[in-house]
Structure formats: structure tokens, C-alpha cells
Amino acid sequence: MSDATENTDPTTSGPEGAAVGGFSAADTSDIATLSYEQARSELVETVTRLETGGAGLEESLALWERGEALADRCEEWLNGARAKLDEVRAKTADRTD
């Protein structure tokens, strides 16, 4: 596991991981600080854990919630990269016109 996710337990309670009706939601407060590569790597690990099964319902729900947040983070990075590319393309097109 990468350094950024080494101590991450998707079932821990935290600011966003408070227990609700017996379900301990995933702590997603650190996801906004992850690089694209870190978020993607952890997302792959999370999906693999969900696909292999063996986790209880509560853990599976926490993994799913964290996976959704990781996917959103990856999408933010990709959208930002797309916007930068579009900006560079527009500037390049302006110079050639």
C-alpha cells in the first residue's frame, strides 16, 4: 500500500466518519489532499477488496463510500487536466490564426 493510504481504515470514525444507525461511515476527509496517482491506486485497491468479498456489510458500505469519494477525486484531477489542455489548445489556436 502507498504511504498516503498506509494508515487508512475505511471504517474509522472521524469528522466525516461518524457512526450512523450502527453504520460507521468511511472517513473521506483526507481524500482532497491526494494526488491523482494516490487516489487512483487506492481506488483500485478498494474495488479489488469489494470484488473479492469477505467483508461484512458495514465494512463493504464504508469501502463503497470511500471508493465513490476516491472516484470523484480522480474525476476532479482529470477535469482539471482537461481544462488546462483546452486552455493551451485555445492559446495555440489564437497564435496560428
SULNORUR-V154812 format. One record per helix or strand of 2 or more residues. SS is the DSSP state (a for helix, b for strand). FROM is the first residue (numbers start at 1). LEN is the number of residues. If there is no record, write none. Layout:
BEGIN
<<SS;FROM;LEN> <SS;FROM;LEN>>
END
This chain:
BEGIN
<<a;3;3> <b;19;2> <b;23;2> <a;31;3> <a;36;17> <a;57;40>>
END
